[in-house]
């Protein structure tokens, strides 16, 4: 099996280096099913490993072919070894979430070997509260395809009694898939949010590459924002730190209702306050506000700021986070205003302009070598914050309740931090992926986020 | 820092591919010091990780340099990340030796990323009996150097109260090193046996490469042995299985005394009987005997069959294992005769012949591409069995008693199994490294070895 690799996937393969692995990841936390025994994690691992036929997507790896003049092609791994890809791991004592995040940081910081299919999944036991974790990682060159999304979507069920769901990498007839309750539920299922969306947050659709050359010089108001230089915007290293936590969406909704803002505004304000505290502690807070790139669906309604409504058609808004403001309420207000202005600017742009701006925002790591634009444009923002709606109802993996799902994204040169949030079952799950060396003590952002949520509640009087 | 890579190291780097990672490994088992708390593994991990200055050997990685015309050179890793190299891992429940060997198999089957320094060390907790394990892996291109050996040798102490010994990869003044009780103790310290010796067992000294071209056609009696084709002698895959166990040397010594054979003869006879049972169960036992390559020190006394007496000056003897014989006593006798004949043949060879023969035996994976000898000579043996003397006294790592040390070696195409034994503190530690796909249920060899030792005792009347 030899197949050509599409240009977008090639771009992700070429852009990858030791400092910038181009895989996305997902961390999922599960509660064991009722009556599960001590060896439940082992059983789950065996379920994931003992797959009769692997889907082609999970069997192929890139190779430079002499026959095609040195072009990268996909070839099937003739010595595919499932035990290399599906692994059973355990956490050191005391088995706190901290040890889990350490392991995920380490796994996410290691490049996938290009001589093998570009994915890994780890069933992780040893959390002291008995929960089971699954960390999955897949190269951006693979996850872009519609077939990948379809495969990943159908592994969870809303039925707690459903068993014998196949592994995401198993080849299976369509009939095995869970019948979608409604179309929305399918496109936003949990695995998609964990894996696919963090890909989208840095993704560069092929169409963007093609149109960008024509339109890069059409400056837009959204691009001409001033973003201060910060420690976030440096050359990064290959060391990763992953931090994750969730909060009840109800708390954010209450703040939004009391202040006339959206849940997404509250999420951005939480990030703003947390970044302000974090940078202050490092004595690195710039005088002017941080600017965040926020991906939005191109056809998004005013009320729904999401990049998840199908395909790669995402635009981006440059949001002033108000990190220069001392008061939490002022920051929330600044974010709300900036989002509203951004959406208005976006609606006044032509589709080509939107595509070009989005491409600039989303993939400088790829565009820089591809189009030699370095110096032509300056980085228009300081960090990326994505908020992607996920399933609203409880989902199960063969009876194990999914408790939370946290995306791991791709930091790149000049963009050392990526915050991706996803909603699931009444909770907003934050996944923070950063370069450990560029951003010391990244995990502190979690308590800063918590503090900021409390401060916003207080400010809103809820 | 840019340094040329010596030709032998280049050979190991070039010969490496996905099917044949060219690193050696060592598994060490420790008992926690008296009074060690619950977090002892974490403390040990921190000791290993928090190293002030890393020795240059552990900082360099290979790179193709444009300035030197595409030659491979060593460059210092400018983004060296100790947390990538020194890791803290845990075993899934129930934490038996089986789970430990599974983890080591997985770690040993993964290639070191050439973009980073070529080593890893894992502090492993979770064994249910409370022991702590350490798996260390290092590329053969590094371990060949004398400086590597020196660094690795001095990390253990015979003094249980000695603390603050540096990590093997720490740069340290000579004065910090343990004063050698005697020279023998230094050259055979435990880390050397675990890591260095398994390297030697497949090693190809630079001198051999240089002399081989002249002498390859000087056939020797040792080379003209007939080795049957077996499942051991196929193209292999990158999947690894590691099995390890130890037995009291006293049991082997007793058999040797009763039968007029050496401890090494008994070790080989154990392997012979175990291989016979293993291959029979797979219905793959050849009619004629398996032939094993056994490395010996070039200056070895008649009584000491070791490759460990300094440097890379190792010869090899082709030993008929007697796997065609039904009786354990007959197999021991056949091994003894074959070893004696081999040593006599070796003593009658010229140094160049010995070097050439040794090189043929030791590194077909490297010689094949280097000298294009494929077809010129047929594989003269079926497997490699090395037996390397280690320290005779109890050693400690900062107070933790070393209980056993097991080498992980390098299976190659045509040689799917490598058995390396090392003695330590009254025990003979066996490390079996094989291709998991070529050799199913490799771990069964452990119980076969155990059965064979018992059978030999019975046959010898001890």
Interface residues (C-beta under 8 A of the other chain):
Chain A: X17 X18 X19 X38 X39 X41 X42 X45 X79 X81 X83 X84 X87 X88 X89 X90 X91 X92 X93 X94 X102 X106 X109 X110 X111 X113 X115 X116 X125 X126 X237 X238 X239 X436 X437
Chain B: X17 X18 X19 X38 X39 X41 X42 X45 X79 X81 X83 X84 X87 X88 X89 X90 X91 X92 X93 X94 X102 X106 X109 X110 X111 X113 X115 X116 X125 X126 X237 X238 X239 X436 X437
